[in-house]
Amino acid sequence: MDIKYDINITENAQKDLENIYFYISETLLENETAVNLITELKDKIFSLEIMPGRYSLVNDFSLAKRGYRHINVKNYIILYLIDEKKKAVTVARIIHGRMNYAKYL
């Protein structure tokens, strides 16, 4: 049986989700698209309960050295850390793929 990891979403990552939803639903006027994207992002986040190490380290050397991993979902990147001792995953940020994610961590 697989070990389940606890999922922790930082305040910044929670705000990222809210901002993504707001931008797509209110600015682009695509409410259904916003709901679908947020659902997909959350599904990917909570899939990290099992085998969170299956996604690769980020490309930035200094962040990879600190253990940051990423999941690409559409145009967005979920950035997270794994704490093996606590069997926990911390989602640090969720940002647009065109942004320099190193600047936000």
KEVONU-485745 format. One line per 4 residues: number of its first residue (from 1); their letters; for each residue x, y, z of N, C-alpha, C, O. Coordinates in nm, 4 decimals. Example, Ala and Ser with C-alpha at 12.3 -4.5 7.8 and 13.67 -1.06 7.14 Angstrom:
2
1 = as = 1.3190/-0.5690/0.7800/1.2300/-0.4500/0.7800/1.3200/-0.3300/0.7800/1.4236/-0.3319/0.8465  1.2850/-0.2250/0.7080/1.3670/-0.1060/0.7140/1.2900/0.0030/0.7870/1.3409/0.1138/0.8039 $
REM end
This chain:
105
1 = mdik = 0.0846/-0.1192/0.0000/0.0000/0.0000/0.0000/0.0889/0.1254/0.0000/0.1890/0.1317/0.0715  0.0512/0.2235/-0.0803/0.1276/0.3468/-0.0895/0.1082/0.4325/0.0353/-0.0002/0.4377/0.0934  0.2163/0.4993/0.0748/0.2101/0.5924/0.1868/0.1452/0.7208/0.1375/0.1800/0.7712/0.0307  0.0506/0.7743/0.2152/-0.0128/0.9004/0.1788/0.0591/1.0160/0.2463/0.0875/1.0125/0.3660 $
5 = ydin = 0.0874/1.1174/0.1680/0.1502/1.2388/0.2172/0.0430/1.3416/0.2498/-0.0601/1.3486/0.1829  0.0681/1.4213/0.3533/-0.0201/1.5339/0.3833/0.0071/1.6438/0.2812/0.1213/1.6639/0.2399  -0.0967/1.7139/0.2412/-0.0828/1.8243/0.1451/-0.1063/1.9552/0.2186/-0.2101/1.9747/0.2819  -0.0090/2.0440/0.2095/-0.0195/2.1777/0.2684/-0.0090/2.2795/0.1562/0.0830/2.2744/0.0745 $
9 = iten = -0.1029/2.3708/0.1530/-0.1024/2.4755/0.0511/-0.0720/2.6070/0.1224/-0.1461/2.6491/0.2113  0.0374/2.6712/0.0826/0.0748/2.7966/0.1483/-0.0294/2.9045/0.1187/-0.1105/2.8929/0.0269  -0.0237/3.0085/0.1996/-0.1135/3.1217/0.1779/-0.0903/3.1834/0.0401/-0.1850/3.2228/-0.0279  0.0374/3.1915/-0.0006/0.0686/3.2462/-0.1337/0.0071/3.1608/-0.2444/-0.0483/3.2142/-0.3405 $
13 = aqkd = 0.0166/3.0291/-0.2313/-0.0401/2.9406/-0.3333/-0.1922/2.9512/-0.3361/-0.2532/2.9466/-0.4430  -0.2531/2.9653/-0.2192/-0.3988/2.9821/-0.2138/-0.4394/3.1119/-0.2834/-0.5372/3.1152/-0.3580  -0.3637/3.2182/-0.2584/-0.3907/3.3464/-0.3252/-0.3688/3.3341/-0.4758/-0.4425/3.3934/-0.5546  -0.2671/3.2566/-0.5158/-0.2431/3.2335/-0.6584/-0.3662/3.1711/-0.7228/-0.4097/3.2150/-0.8293 $
17 = leni = -0.4229/3.0685/-0.6583/-0.5442/3.0036/-0.7118/-0.6585/3.1036/-0.7256/-0.7280/3.1065/-0.8273  -0.6771/3.1849/-0.6229/-0.7840/3.2852/-0.6260/-0.7612/3.3860/-0.7383/-0.8550/3.4229/-0.8089  -0.6373/3.4300/-0.7547/-0.6058/3.5275/-0.8600/-0.6236/3.4688/-0.9998/-0.6714/3.5367/-1.0907  -0.5854/3.3438/-1.0163/-0.6040/3.2766/-1.1459/-0.7528/3.2698/-1.1781/-0.7956/3.3034/-1.2885 $
21 = yfyi = -0.8307/3.2256/-1.0795/-0.9757/3.2154/-1.1006/-1.0338/3.3527/-1.1350/-1.1085/3.3663/-1.2319  -0.9997/3.4534/-1.0560/-1.0542/3.5872/-1.0776/-1.0174/3.6398/-1.2160/-1.1030/3.6927/-1.2870  -0.8920/3.6256/-1.2543/-0.8486/3.6769/-1.3843/-0.9265/3.6117/-1.4984/-0.9762/3.6807/-1.5874  -0.9370/3.4805/-1.4956/-1.0039/3.4106/-1.6061/-1.1541/3.4359/-1.6057/-1.2140/3.4572/-1.7111 $
25 = setl = -1.2152/3.4336/-1.4868/-1.3609/3.4488/-1.4827/-1.4065/3.5936/-1.4976/-1.5064/3.6201/-1.5643  -1.3346/3.6873/-1.4365/-1.3796/3.8272/-1.4362/-1.3187/3.9106/-1.5494/-1.3876/3.9916/-1.6114  -1.1912/3.8908/-1.5754/-1.1251/3.9717/-1.6794/-1.1514/3.9136/-1.8178/-1.1863/3.9860/-1.9110  -1.1346/3.7837/-1.8301/-1.1565/3.7197/-1.9601/-1.3019/3.6780/-1.9815/-1.3405/3.6379/-2.0913 $
29 = lene = -1.3820/3.6879/-1.8752/-1.5246/3.6522/-1.8789/-1.5469/3.5079/-1.9239/-1.6364/3.4788/-2.0033  -1.4639/3.4192/-1.8715/-1.4718/3.2760/-1.9046/-1.4876/3.1959/-1.7757/-1.3957/3.1259/-1.7332  -1.6045/3.2069/-1.7145/-1.6272/3.1445/-1.5847/-1.6104/2.9925/-1.5896/-1.5464/2.9351/-1.5014  -1.6660/2.9274/-1.6898/-1.6562/2.7815/-1.6988/-1.5098/2.7380/-1.7147/-1.4666/2.6400/-1.6541 $
33 = tavn = -1.4354/2.8110/-1.7956/-1.2931/2.7814/-1.8132/-1.2189/2.7969/-1.6809/-1.1333/2.7152/-1.6471  -1.2521/2.9021/-1.6064/-1.1881/2.9259/-1.4766/-1.2164/2.8115/-1.3796/-1.1253/2.7628/-1.3127  -1.3403/2.7691/-1.3718/-1.3785/2.6588/-1.2826/-1.3053/2.5312/-1.3227/-1.2519/2.4604/-1.2372  -1.3027/2.5020/-1.4513/-1.2357/2.3806/-1.4992/-1.0859/2.3821/-1.4691/-1.0295/2.2803/-1.4290 $
37 = lite = -1.0224/2.4958/-1.4882/-0.8790/2.5058/-1.4623/-0.8492/2.4901/-1.3138/-0.7577/2.4167/-1.2766  -0.9245/2.5574/-1.2295/-0.9015/2.5466/-1.0845/-0.9240/2.4027/-1.0391/-0.8495/2.3520/-0.9552  -1.0247/2.3373/-1.0930/-1.0491/2.1961/-1.0598/-0.9307/2.1101/-1.1015/-0.8872/2.0235/-1.0255  -0.8784/2.1327/-1.2206/-0.7642/2.0552/-1.2689/-0.6396/2.0815/-1.1843/-0.5659/1.9884/-1.1519 $
41 = lkdk = -0.6159/2.2075/-1.1485/-0.5015/2.2400/-1.0632/-0.5127/2.1709/-0.9274/-0.4159/2.1123/-0.8788  -0.6303/2.1780/-0.8670/-0.6501/2.1144/-0.7361/-0.6379/1.9624/-0.7457/-0.5819/1.8992/-0.6562  -0.6889/1.9041/-0.8520/-0.6748/1.7589/-0.8708/-0.5279/1.7192/-0.8760/-0.4878/1.6205/-0.8144  -0.4477/1.7960/-0.9496/-0.3035/1.7671/-0.9586/-0.2364/1.7839/-0.8227/-0.1522/1.7029/-0.7839 $
45 = ifsl = -0.2741/1.8893/-0.7509/-0.2164/1.9126/-0.6182/-0.2463/1.7948/-0.5264/-0.1555/1.7425/-0.4617  -0.3715/1.7526/-0.5198/-0.4080/1.6461/-0.4270/-0.3650/1.5080/-0.4760/-0.3683/1.4116/-0.3995  -0.3249/1.4977/-0.6021/-0.2674/1.3718/-0.6498/-0.1295/1.3497/-0.5892/-0.0766/1.2386/-0.5928  -0.0710/1.4564/-0.5331/0.0612/1.4461/-0.4717/0.0584/1.3678/-0.3400/0.1635/1.3417/-0.2816 $
49 = eimp = -0.0595/1.3309/-0.2936/-0.0699/1.2467/-0.1735/0.0040/1.1144/-0.1942/0.0581/1.0569/-0.0997  0.0055/1.0674/-0.3178/0.0718/0.9413/-0.3517/0.1899/0.9711/-0.4443/0.1732/1.0367/-0.5471  0.3070/0.9240/-0.4088/0.4287/0.9361/-0.4902/0.4566/1.0791/-0.5389/0.4643/1.1020/-0.6596  0.4717/1.1739/-0.4485/0.4954/1.3125/-0.4920/0.6287/1.3325/-0.5642/0.6467/1.4332/-0.6326 $
53 = grys = 0.7205/1.2404/-0.5504/0.8492/1.2533/-0.6164/0.8477/1.2172/-0.7634/0.9519/1.2196/-0.8289  0.7305/1.1836/-0.8166/0.7232/1.1417/-0.9571/0.7430/1.2573/-1.0557/0.7703/1.2348/-1.1736  0.7294/1.3796/-1.0075/0.7524/1.4960/-1.0953/0.8951/1.5448/-1.0758/0.9540/1.5267/-0.9692  0.9495/1.6062/-1.1786/1.0915/1.6429/-1.1765/1.1192/1.7707/-1.0978/1.0304/1.8513/-1.0702 $
57 = lvnd = 1.2470/1.7846/-1.0635/1.2946/1.9069/-1.0004/1.2853/2.0207/-1.1010/1.2863/1.9981/-1.2220  1.2765/2.1429/-1.0499/1.2724/2.2604/-1.1374/1.4058/2.2763/-1.2090/1.5057/2.2176/-1.1674  1.4084/2.3541/-1.3151/1.5301/2.3742/-1.3938/1.6301/2.4677/-1.3272/1.7500/2.4589/-1.3535  1.5825/2.5569/-1.2416/1.6704/2.6511/-1.1726/1.7567/2.5751/-1.0709/1.7038/2.5118/-0.9795 $
61 = fsla = 1.8901/2.5816/-1.0872/1.9811/2.5008/-1.0060/1.9661/2.5260/-0.8564/1.9580/2.4315/-0.7780  1.9623/2.6538/-0.8162/1.9561/2.6838/-0.6730/1.8247/2.6374/-0.6116/1.8226/2.5930/-0.4968  1.7158/2.6469/-0.6856/1.5863/2.5995/-0.6343/1.5787/2.4471/-0.6357/1.5212/2.3867/-0.5452  1.6361/2.3856/-0.7374/1.6389/2.2392/-0.7434/1.7198/2.1842/-0.6261/1.6841/2.0820/-0.5676 $
65 = krgy = 1.8273/2.2518/-0.5929/1.9113/2.2113/-0.4810/1.8331/2.2158/-0.3492/1.8595/2.1373/-0.2581  1.7374/2.3076/-0.3399/1.6516/2.3184/-0.2209/1.5357/2.2190/-0.2259/1.4614/2.2054/-0.1287  1.5200/2.1487/-0.3400/1.4195/2.0441/-0.3503/1.2905/2.0806/-0.4204/1.1956/2.0023/-0.4182  1.2841/2.1972/-0.4823/1.1603/2.2384/-0.5488/1.1329/2.1527/-0.6726/1.2208/2.1308/-0.7559 $
69 = rhin = 1.0112/2.1060/-0.6818/0.9633/2.0283/-0.7961/0.8495/2.1047/-0.8626/0.7970/2.2016/-0.8076  0.8127/2.0589/-0.9822/0.7056/2.1307/-1.0528/0.6143/2.0347/-1.1283/0.6528/1.9251/-1.1693  0.4912/2.0824/-1.1441/0.3919/2.0146/-1.2282/0.3401/2.1199/-1.3251/0.3011/2.2291/-1.2839  0.3397/2.0873/-1.4523/0.2822/2.1771/-1.5524/0.1367/2.1393/-1.5751/0.1041/2.0237/-1.6019 $
73 = vkny = 0.0500/2.2395/-1.5637/-0.0930/2.2213/-1.5902/-0.1356/2.3346/-1.6817/-0.1423/2.4506/-1.6409  -0.1643/2.2987/-1.8066/-0.1972/2.3983/-1.9086/-0.0862/2.5033/-1.9110/0.0297/2.4689/-1.9345  -0.1192/2.6312/-1.8872/-0.0180/2.7374/-1.8904/0.0410/2.7685/-1.7529/0.1114/2.8683/-1.7378  0.0140/2.6864/-1.6543/0.0540/2.7149/-1.5170/0.1518/2.6106/-1.4634/0.1585/2.4975/-1.5115 $
77 = iily = 0.2270/2.6527/-1.3628/0.3241/2.5648/-1.2979/0.2931/2.5613/-1.1491/0.2825/2.6653/-1.0841  0.2788/2.4404/-1.0960/0.2624/2.4204/-0.9524/0.4019/2.3901/-0.8977/0.4665/2.2948/-0.9413  0.4480/2.4706/-0.8028/0.5800/2.4535/-0.7428/0.5633/2.4008/-0.6009/0.4868/2.4563/-0.5220  0.6350/2.2938/-0.5688/0.6157/2.2318/-0.4373/0.7433/2.1687/-0.3840/0.8397/2.1458/-0.4570 $
81 = lide = 0.7404/2.1416/-0.2543/0.8493/2.0760/-0.1828/0.7967/1.9501/-0.1143/0.6792/1.9429/-0.0785  0.8832/1.8520/-0.0964/0.8479/1.7291/-0.0263/0.9297/1.7224/0.1022/1.0510/1.7430/0.1007  0.8626/1.6936/0.2129/0.9304/1.6679/0.3403/0.9132/1.5201/0.3690/0.8077/1.4765/0.4151  1.0176/1.4432/0.3415/1.0101/1.2971/0.3579/0.9941/1.2559/0.5037/0.9251/1.1583/0.5334 $
85 = kkka = 1.0569/1.3290/0.5941/1.0465/1.2937/0.7370/0.9029/1.3052/0.7868/0.8547/1.2190/0.8603  0.8355/1.4117/0.7466/0.6978/1.4360/0.7907/0.5946/1.3741/0.6972/0.4750/1.3758/0.7261  0.6419/1.3189/0.5838/0.5517/1.2659/0.4802/0.4489/1.3737/0.4433/0.3277/1.3532/0.4498  0.5032/1.4885/0.4046/0.4186/1.6031/0.3712/0.4691/1.6718/0.2451/0.5884/1.6706/0.2148 $
89 = vtva = 0.3759/1.7312/0.1731/0.4048/1.8105/0.0537/0.3554/1.9521/0.0821/0.2449/1.9723/0.1324  0.4397/2.0491/0.0486/0.3998/2.1890/0.0627/0.3971/2.2525/-0.0755/0.4993/2.2609/-0.1436  0.2791/2.2968/-0.1156/0.2637/2.3680/-0.2430/0.2977/2.5132/-0.2148/0.2284/2.5807/-0.1388  0.4061/2.5611/-0.2774/0.4569/2.6953/-0.2494/0.3896/2.8021/-0.3345/0.3491/2.9062/-0.2827 $
93 = riih = 0.3776/2.7774/-0.4639/0.3214/2.8767/-0.5557/0.2572/2.8069/-0.6746/0.2883/2.6917/-0.7048  0.1675/2.8780/-0.7414/0.1075/2.8345/-0.8669/0.1122/2.9572/-0.9574/0.0389/3.0538/-0.9362  0.1979/2.9527/-1.0573/0.2202/3.0723/-1.1386/0.2090/3.0408/-1.2871/0.2163/2.9253/-1.3290  0.1913/3.1453/-1.3641/0.1855/3.1308/-1.5098/0.3223/3.0878/-1.5602/0.4251/3.1344/-1.5111 $
97 = grmn = 0.3228/2.9991/-1.6581/0.4457/2.9433/-1.7108/0.5421/3.0436/-1.7714/0.6613/3.0147/-1.7823  0.4950/3.1586/-1.8105/0.5824/3.2604/-1.8706/0.6552/3.3441/-1.7651/0.7461/3.4207/-1.7974  0.6152/3.3292/-1.6413/0.6765/3.4077/-1.5340/0.8057/3.3416/-1.4879/0.8226/3.2203/-1.5002  0.8953/3.4218/-1.4355/1.0200/3.3703/-1.3785/0.9894/3.3212/-1.2364/0.9885/3.3994/-1.1413 $
101 = yaky = 0.9647/3.1920/-1.2240/0.9195/3.1384/-1.0957/1.0222/3.1562/-0.9842/0.9842/3.1657/-0.8675  1.1505/3.1611/-1.0169/1.2541/3.1775/-0.9136/1.2326/3.3080/-0.8368/1.2640/3.3167/-0.7181  1.1801/3.4069/-0.9039/1.1554/3.5377/-0.8440/1.0441/3.5313/-0.7376/1.0383/3.6165/-0.6490  0.9568/3.4312/-0.7465/0.8412/3.4237/-0.6576/0.8596/3.3284/-0.5407/0.7688/3.3126/-0.4590 $
105 = l = 0.9757/3.2646/-0.5315/0.9993/3.1697/-0.4216/1.0979/3.2244/-0.3211/1.1291/3.1576/-0.2225 $
REM end
